[in-house]
């Protein structure tokens, strides 16, 4: 999974260190365009990947209005070009799958702190595009005080991720 770092420093030493563990970086303050370009450059270097099965863990499709905050999505649509929006949606889809895997692995290892940190990051990523169902389910895992009941929370998050990925694919297909 590619990672684009955001850094407040722009020193050659820091940038070189970032590139040893991440694919790209953007120095703060940055513009939406510079971030989109970094993401687009990073994605262009990746091999094509397979689609996610939208039927896994979901018995019935959830309505789009439950999955996304339309007001937040509208703000993003108004601010970004179609290509930039497509890139962000594709990134969110990939990020959700990655973070879900990180959370599962942390739970399997008994690492509550690791599960909570990955859930917190996922919650933030989902909030940027108004993916409220994923955001809500990730927040539940972020709030766990033990892993005793993490199984059902993970199942609900997985269902939200799969349904949101399917909604993203529908959005991408409808925009060409």
C-alpha positions in Angstrom: 0.0 0.0 0.0 1.5 3.3 -1.0 2.0 6.1 1.6 2.3 9.8 1.0 3.7 11.6 4.0 2.8 15.1 5.1 5.7 16.9 6.8 6.2 20.3 8.3 10.0 20.1 7.7 11.4 20.1 4.2 15.0 19.4 4.9 17.0 17.1 2.6 17.7 14.8 5.6 14.1 14.4 6.6 12.9 14.0 3.0 15.5 11.3 2.4 14.4 9.5 5.6 10.8 9.7 4.6 11.5 8.2 1.2 13.1 5.1 2.9 9.8 4.1 4.3 7.2 5.9 2.2 6.5 6.4 -1.4 6.2 10.2 -1.6 5.9 13.3 0.6 4.4 16.8 0.6 5.7 19.6 2.6 3.3 21.7 4.7 1.7 24.1 4.0 0.5 22.4 0.9 -2.2 23.0 -1.7 -4.9 20.4 -2.6 -3.3 20.4 -6.1 0.2 19.5 -4.8 -1.3 16.7 -2.6 -3.3 15.4 -5.5 -0.3 15.4 -7.8 1.8 13.5 -5.2 -1.0 10.9 -4.9 -1.5 10.7 -8.6 2.3 10.2 -9.1 2.4 7.5 -6.5 -0.6 5.7 -7.9 0.8 5.8 -11.4 3.8 3.8 -10.2 1.6 1.0 -8.8 0.7 -2.2 -10.7 -3.0 -2.6 -11.4 -4.8 -4.4 -8.6 -7.9 -6.6 -8.5 -11.3 -5.5 -7.4 -12.7 -6.2 -4.0 -15.7 -8.6 -3.8 -18.6 -6.3 -2.8 -20.7 -9.2 -1.6 -18.3 -10.4 1.2 -19.6 -9.7 4.7 -22.7 -7.8 3.5 -26.1 -9.4 3.2 -27.9 -6.4 1.6 -26.6 -3.2 0.0 -26.8 -0.2 2.3 -28.3 2.9 1.0 -25.7 5.5 -0.2 -27.1 8.2 2.1 -26.2 6.0 5.1 -22.7 5.3 3.8 -21.8 8.9 2.9 -22.4 12.3 4.3 -23.7 14.0 1.2 -22.9 17.5 2.4 -19.3 16.6 3.0 -19.1 14.8 -0.3 -20.6 17.8 -2.1 -18.0 20.1 -0.5 -15.2 17.8 -1.8 -16.8 17.6 -5.3 -17.1 21.4 -5.5 -13.4 21.9 -4.6 -11.8 19.1 -6.7 -11.7 18.3 -10.3 -13.3 15.0 -11.4 -9.8 13.4 -11.7 -8.8 14.5 -8.3 -12.1 13.2 -6.8 -11.6 9.9 -8.6 -8.1 9.6 -7.2 -9.3 10.4 -3.6 -12.1 7.8 -3.9 -9.7 5.2 -5.2 -7.2 6.0 -2.4 -10.0 5.7 0.2 -11.0 2.4 -1.1 -7.5 1.0 -0.9 -6.9 2.6 2.5 -10.0 1.1 4.0 -8.9 -2.4 3.0 -5.4 -1.8 4.3 -6.5 -0.4 7.7 -9.1 -3.1 8.2 -6.3 -5.6 7.7 -4.1 -3.8 10.2 -6.9 -3.7 12.7 -7.6 -7.5 12.3 -3.9 -8.3 12.7 -3.5 -6.2 15.8 -6.6 -7.8 17.3 -5.2 -11.3 16.5 -1.9 -10.3 18.2 -3.8 -9.0 21.2 -2.5 -5.5 20.5 -5.4 -3.2 21.6 -3.3 0.0 21.2 -2.3 -1.0 17.6 -6.0 -1.8 16.8 -7.1 1.5 18.2 -4.4 3.5 16.4 -5.3 1.9 13.0 -9.0 2.5 13.7 -8.3 6.1 14.5 -6.4 6.6 11.3 -9.2 4.9 9.3 -11.8 7.1 11.0 -9.9 10.2 9.9 -9.5 9.0 6.3 -13.2 8.1 6.1 -14.2 11.5 7.5 -12.3 13.4 4.8 -14.7 12.1 2.2 -17.8 11.8 4.4 -17.7 8.0 4.5 -19.8 8.1 7.7 -20.6 4.4 8.2 -16.9 3.4 8.1 -16.1 6.4 10.3 -18.7 5.4 12.8 -17.6 1.7 12.9 -13.9 2.7 13.1 -14.7 5.0 16.0 -16.3 2.1 17.9 -13.1 0.1 17.6 -11.1 3.2 18.5 -13.1 3.4 21.7 -12.6 -0.2 22.8 -11.1 -0.7 26.3 -10.4 -4.4 25.7 -10.4 -6.8 22.8 -12.9 -9.1 24.5 -15.8 -8.0 22.2 -13.7 -6.8 19.2 -15.1 -9.6 16.9 -18.5 -8.1 16.4 -17.1 -4.6 16.0 -14.6 -5.9 13.4 -17.5 -7.7 11.5 -19.5 -4.5 11.5 -16.5 -2.5 10.3 -15.8 -5.1 7.6 -19.4 -4.9 6.4 -19.2 -1.1 6.2 -15.9 -1.2 4.3 -17.2 -3.6 1.7 -20.5 -1.7 1.3 -18.6 1.6 1.0 -16.1 0.2 -1.5 -19.1 -0.9 -3.6 -20.6 2.6 -3.3 -17.3 4.0 -4.4 -17.2 1.8 -7.4 -20.7 2.9 -8.4 -19.6 6.5 -8.0 -16.5 5.9 -10.1 -18.6 4.1 -12.8 -21.2 6.9 -12.9 -18.5 9.6 -13.5 -17.0 7.7 -16.4 
